[in-house]
Amino acid sequence: MSQQGAQLDRKTFSCSVCLDLLKDPVTIPCGHSYCMSCIKTHWDGEDQRKMYSCPQCRQTFTPRPVLVKNTMLADIVEQLKKTGLQAAPADHCYAGPEDVACDVCTGRKLKALKSCLVCLISYCKNHLQPHYELPAFEKHKLVDPSKKLQENICSRHDEVMKMFCRTDQQSICYLCPVDEHKGHDTVSAAVERTERQRELEVSRQNIQQRIQDREKDVKLLQQEVEAVSRSADKAVENNEKIFTELIRLIQKRSSDVKQQIRSQQETEVSRVKELQEKLEQEITELKRKDAELKQLSHTEDHNQFLHNYPSLSQLSEPTDSSSINNRPLRYFEDVTAAVSEVMDLLQDMLREKWMNISLTVSNVDGLLSQPEPKTRAGFLKHFRDITLDPNTANVHLLLSEGNRKVEAAKNQGYPYHVDRFNFWYQVLSRESLTGRCYWEVEWRDGGGCVAVAYKNIRRGGGSEKCRFGYNDKSWALRCDTNRYEFWFNNISTPFSGPQSSRVGVYLDHRAGILSFYSISETMTLLYRVQTTFTQPLYAGLNGATAEICKLK
């Protein structure tokens, strides 16, 4: 009785909003009492309507009532606190909208502590006691509170479903095998659960193993990120040192050339000035001699003339001026030309080697390999805008459509170029291809040849070393109206496939994959090459009318 009295005291002097003992209790006009802060918060939310209600009886008040502390209630609550009677324990808290409520409680329901799969009822702590104390409830199965107990009732027979139909893979009651599930493979729910439990454990083991594997993979990937970053930082540092040294070397060579030019300038200027000084002295001496001879020529005394003439007529040896050239002056222009030649050679070497550097960077090995796309949309993400290089086109090929289209024609009179195919009707792309690339070629008149080749494929003459697919520097797919052929190193591989006027080409340079696809309403793999590419590749076409498609 004392426990019930204590519980009554708790309930009587508890706030129905916070479910705790009243704090600064106030009584509103309808007679219900609340914590001052709780009822203020409740009414603050109703300020817009200008009507204020009681959370329990819903009576409304206008205007907002003035709240005054109920000193009598406050004293009683203080006495309750001193006697140790607090608000209801957490287990006896009332059920909220998200909680499972006790099905036995009347009035305001408490939270359920357990649900019974036999009774199909949820119980709070107080109402659950018989299940622990009475022998009649020993075999009842208690589980955590559940709102889905009614899902265990057969909608057809209104009986608890304690069986399982393996044929239909659903829970059933003991009456279902008589009619709707007659002749089906049925077992008790417990037996099915046991078997599924074993499967569940196997699944968990598999999942846990996959978790361990993935954790190892994640660790490896993290290590790769750190290794890639360290290697990249080191490469940047080393390359900066190399390029700094290269710049320093070029600057030193520039300084050396400048010093040599200035030294040679000083030598030449000194030599010229020395000769110039001698010549000027000789001119002065000759002018003086000329003046004396002129004066002698006017002497009237014959004897005096003859006496002085021998000494005045003798001239000093002339200065050698044979080294003076009357050609156009060219002194250090040849030096500039020689330096320009070095620059041209350096530029050519950088152009040739720079692609190898770029290719080496793009081919850095890592743990991750990118799979080939599965759909045309996936391939188009790697679309490469390609144009044809007029300098490589045979003179009998006409390029048009922004150098995307090629067709056989009369001699176009192209100027000589070392990169031009001068026998086979072939042309290469302007762009080099590395990394992952995709492009499409559309043929006219039934077929043609699409290829990729290294830049160093031979160009001159009718040798098969110049022809796409007939050497180890090019790979070619040839198509006519009846069949396909793949050519490499002068070896043909015939195969069949769906005929289409458009072919897609996918290149993964790093992975060494070259794939050809027939493009129509669907995308069908025609041929795939797995190899190792050692140089950048260039797209190639032959003399058949064909066009490299633009991405729309």
Buried (B, 14 or more C-beta within 10 A) or exposed (E): EEEEEBBEBBBEBBBBBBBBBBBBBBBBEBEBBBBBBBBEEBBEEEEEEEEBBBBBEEEEBEEBBEBEEBEEBBEBBEEBEEEEBEBBEEEBBBBEEEBBBBBBBEEEBBBBBBBBBBBBBBBBBBBBEEBEEEEEBEEBEBEEBBEEBEEBBBEEBEBBBBBBBEEBEEBBBBBBBEEBBEEEEBBEBEEBEEEEEEEEEEEEEEEEEEEEEEEEEEEEEEEEEEEEEEEEEEEEEEEEEEEEEEEEEEEEEEEEBEEEBEEEEEEEEEEEEEBEEBBEEBEEEEEEBEEBEEEBEEBEEEEEBEEBBEEEEEEEEEEEEEEEEEEEEEEBEEEEEEEEEEEEEEEEEEEEEEBEEBBEEEBEEEEEEEEBBEEBEBBBEBBBEBBBBBBBBBBBBBBEEEBBBBBEBEEEEBEEEEEBBBEBBBBBBBBBBBBBBBBBBBBEEEBBBBBBBBBEBEBEEEEEBBBBBBBEBBBBBBBBEEEBBBBBEEEEEEEEBEBBBBBBBBBBBBBBBBBBBBBEEEBEEBBEBEEEBEBBBBBBBBBBBBBBBEEE
